[in-house]
Amino acid sequence: MPNERSTTAFDPESVPVKDASTVMLVRDSARGVEVFLLQRVVGMDFAGGMTVFPGGGVDRSDSEASVRWTGRDVQWWAQRFDVTPARAQALVLAAVRETFEECGVLLAGQDPESVLADTAPHAQARGQLEARELSFGDFLTREGLVLRADLLRPWARWITPLGERRRYDTHFFVAAAPEGQNADGETSEAEHVLWQTPAESLEHWRSGRSVLLPPTWAQLTELSKYATVAEILAAEPKIPTILPIMSRTDTGIHIAFDGDEGYYDGGGPHPWANRDDI
């Protein structure tokens, strides 16, 4: 049977842009602020083999869920990300859901002032959520949990450039890892996971031991400017919508964005270096 990708014309303009949420979990350590990272399984359709933060696409159930919520209201989130209130709710729910699915950290508690100290009792539900056998709203309601939106901060927004076969409008959040909860790699999407300072992660990339997409590189670069988690959570960054431009060059494919010279001059591997499919 012929390979569909090689025989079917690719129309970049027809690729839909899907909403996605990504959460940068941070914690203080003797070496400074550390951030939780996953290396995605090689061969995945999007960002396979690359080092990323926990996150993923918004589900329809995230938009339709009715949950107890504490923190800034939906309108505030909508203004910060420049989206409709309905999209803002879905993005926040997706951020909390994806973080739970991908590393077992759940930003929720039995009441508006608490956060779960241990998520192990919800391991079965975590698997059901990842398999899409259970909606996040139903899970929170069943367990009597309050979503702690106040533990999240909006951080950045990047859109996958025109020319990719999968495109996402990704909204970045930051959150402090809750005391007592253990971020793990018990997900089908991760080859392995680790905590690193942003500087360590960038050095890991420069030495060729990891591959970072431009948005991941940009957020690690920004996080490296902060000395403590408290400073990060107190920050109120501007959140422009960043849409990089993809183009062909003599060496492969170039992704242009504000500050891209730091990415291309940094010495690390670039995921598009040898591509010729645009």
Buried (B, 14 or more C-beta within 10 A) or exposed (E): EEEEEEEEEEEEEEBEBBBBBBBBBBBBEEEBBBBBBBBBBEEEEBBBBBBBBBBBBBBEBBBEBEBEBBBBEBEBBBEBBEBEBEBBBBBBBBBBBBBBBBBBBBBBBEEEEEBBEEBEEBEEBBBBBBEEEBBBBBBBBEBEBBBBBBBBBBBBBBBBBBBBEEBBBBBBBBBBBBEEBEBBBBBEBBBEBBBBBBBBBBBBBBEEEBBBBBBBBBBBBBBBEBEEBEEBBEBEBEBEEBBBEBEBEEEBBBBEBEEBEEBBEBEBBBBBEEEEEB
